Amino acid sequence: MSIPNEESTATDCTLGFINRVTLVNLIFPLNYDINQFTSCLNSTIVKDNLDALVNQVQEQNYTKIVLSKLREAYSASGIIPEDQVQILGAMSRSATMEDINMWSIIQIDTLASLMDASNGPWDPVLAKAIISKYLSVKGNSLSSVELNAIGGPNLCALDVVVIRNISVGSIKNADALDISSCTTEKKQELFSLAYEAFIPITRSSTISTTSYQLIQSYLPGADFRFIQDLVSANISMDVPIFTGLLESVIQNLTVSDVKGLLGTNLPLLKSYENVTVVQTWIRSQFQSELNGLGVGLTGGKVSPTTTTPGTSSTTTSGTTSTTTSGQLQQQHRGQLQQQNQQLDPTAPRAMLLQSETLASLSSLFLYSSSLLSML
């Protein structure tokens, strides 16, 4: 939004210049349209009465004008002091990069006031600019105090290189951070830090309830191996946390894994079956196994057809006939006897034995072939 020069707009003010008396009027600034507000508000009034303007002016088009007048008030130095920046409150969310470049952000109190979640969310690009400006000051870092002030969503706005420089101790001493809006890479980096901070090095792979509770908010970045360790930990993971896991991790979990992971919360999975990641997981499981969960999940794959070992089935003209391997052996023995009876009884015994041997080998070959056909 282009803001006219203060000198050129002063003569356009017809409602009277805004002063301290005007600011306490209960209908201010509604009694000024946007053009009159721009023309009648000067930078000196903004500089000296910023707190009152922050409390009274809330509509974004108007707050942008206040911020532009604040820039004008400090144009000579190019720096808006921290005591002014700290009282911006919700008005700060109307700021542009031009505003932020003029803000002095040295103290943790200034950073905390700007990051106050009660004033609304930040555009990630602007949040990154504010935090980066604070970190550019010598001695400033992302300790637990800064992490608590910034919060998870704003932390996710930072580059992964910055996140890697966070110490394990900072994560350990900070409040739980919501990292759900982070990219996969950033989630994994933060989980790695949290794993070092909260999971003690022991010979046992069992994860205690205490450790689970401490690392819970970082599970969106957990790897498959860690989630598998939780299956036998008897932690009864909340379903919203389960659906927030990396999709690649969820899709590698078996029905048995999910049952062990959710524990007493398993019945609640039914109410999440339309969530995309749950739908995808359901479609990759056999419906017969899903039925075993007893929670009413549908949409799984058709279970494979099973056959009884040692049985060969064929279908001809809609009729199925079954021949067991034992019956095949009986048939071959009968064929052998018929062949022996057809031999000349006066033939030498060696020839009879040779005939019997060939017949036995033939029977064995047919029997083996039948077994192979059933596999």
Residue pairs with C-beta under 8 A, 6 or more apart in sequence:
1 61
1 64
3 38
3 64
3 65
3 68
3 69
4 38
4 39
6 42
6 43
6 69
6 72
9 38
9 39
10 39
10 42
12 35
12 39
13 36
13 39
13 40
14 36
14 39
15 31
15 32
15 36
15 40
16 22
16 40
17 40
17 41
17 42
17 45
18 28
18 32
18 37
18 40
18 41
18 42
18 45
19 45
20 45
20 49
20 52
22 28
23 49
23 52
23 53
23 56
24 52
25 31
28 56
29 37
29 56
29 57
29 59
29 62
32 40
34 61
34 62
34 65
37 62
37 65
38 65
41 65
41 66
41 69
42 69
43 69
43 70
43 72
43 73
44 73
45 69
46 53
46 66
46 69
46 70
46 72
46 73
47 70
47 73
47 74
47 84
50 66
50 70
50 84
50 87
50 88
51 87
53 66
53 91
54 66
54 87
54 88
54 89
54 90
54 91
57 63
57 66
57 91
58 90
58 91
60 94
63 91
63 94
64 94
64 96
66 91
67 91
67 94
67 95
67 96
67 99
70 80
70 84
70 99
71 80
71 98
71 99
71 102
74 80
74 81
74 102
78 102
79 102
79 104
80 99
80 102
80 103
80 104
81 104
82 104
82 105
82 106
82 107
82 109
82 110
85 92
85 103
85 104
85 105
85 110
85 113
85 114
86 109
86 110
86 113
87 113
88 95
88 113
88 114
89 113
89 116
89 119
90 119
90 120
92 114
92 119
93 119
93 120
93 121
93 122
95 126
97 125
97 126
97 129
100 126
100 129
100 130
100 133
103 130
103 133
104 110
105 111
105 114
105 130
105 133
105 134
105 137
106 134
106 137
106 140
108 140
108 145
108 146
108 149
110 134
111 130
111 131
111 134
111 146
111 149
111 150
112 149
114 130
115 122
115 127
115 130
115 131
115 149
115 150
115 151
115 154
117 151
121 153
122 130
122 153
122 154
122 157
124 154
124 156
124 157
125 157
127 153
127 154
127 157
128 157
128 158
128 159
131 150
131 154
131 157
131 158
132 158
132 162
134 140
134 146
135 141
135 142
135 162
140 146
141 165
142 150
142 162
142 165
142 166
142 170
143 167
143 170
144 169
144 170
144 171
144 172
144 173
144 174
146 170
147 155
147 166
147 170
147 171
147 174
147 175
147 177
148 174
148 175
151 177
151 178
152 177
152 178
152 179
152 180
152 181
152 182
152 217
153 178
153 181
155 163
155 177
155 179
155 182
155 190
156 179
156 181
156 182
156 183
156 186
160 183
160 185
160 186
160 189
163 186
163 189
163 190
164 189
166 190
166 193
168 193
168 196
168 197
169 197
171 190
171 193
171 194
171 197
172 197
172 198
176 216
176 217
177 190
177 217
177 218
178 217
179 186
179 187
179 190
179 217
179 218
179 220
179 221
180 220
180 244
182 190
182 220
182 221
184 221
184 246
186 221
187 218
187 220
187 221
187 246
188 221
188 223
189 221
190 218
190 221
191 215
191 218
191 219
191 220
191 221
191 222
191 223
192 221
193 218
194 214
194 215
194 218
195 215
195 218
195 226
197 214
197 215
198 211
198 214
198 215
199 207
199 211
199 215
200 211
205 229
206 229
206 232
206 233
207 229
207 230
207 233
207 235
208 233
209 233
209 235
212 230
212 233
212 235
216 241
219 227
219 241
219 244
219 245
220 244
220 245
220 246
221 246
222 245
222 246
222 249
223 246
223 249
224 248
224 249
224 252
227 245
227 249
227 253
227 257
227 261
228 257
230 237
230 261
231 257
231 260
231 261
232 260
234 263
235 261
235 263
236 262
236 263
236 264
236 265
237 261
237 262
237 263
237 265
238 265
239 262
239 265
239 268
239 269
239 271
239 272
242 250
242 258
242 261
242 262
242 269
243 250
243 272
243 275
243 277
243 278
247 277
247 280
250 277
250 280
250 281
251 280
251 281
251 284
253 261
253 281
254 285
255 285
255 286
255 289
255 290
255 292
255 293
258 266
258 269
258 281
258 293
259 266
259 293
262 268
262 269
266 293
266 295
267 295
269 278
269 293
269 295
269 297
270 295
270 296
270 297
272 278
273 279
273 282
273 297
273 298
273 299
279 299
282 290
282 297
282 298
282 299
282 300
283 299
283 300
283 301
284 301
285 300
285 301
286 300
286 301
286 302
286 303
286 304
287 298
287 299
287 300
287 301
287 302
287 303
288 300
288 303
289 300
289 303
290 297
290 298
290 300
307 313
307 374
309 374
310 324
310 325
310 374
311 322
311 324
311 374
312 322
312 323
312 324
312 325
312 370
312 373
312 374
313 320
313 321
313 322
314 320
314 321
323 370
325 367
325 370
325 371
325 374
328 366
328 367
328 370
329 363
329 367
332 362
332 363
332 366
332 367
333 363
335 359
335 363
336 356
336 359
336 360
336 363
339 355
339 359
340 352
340 355
340 356
340 359
343 351
343 352
343 355
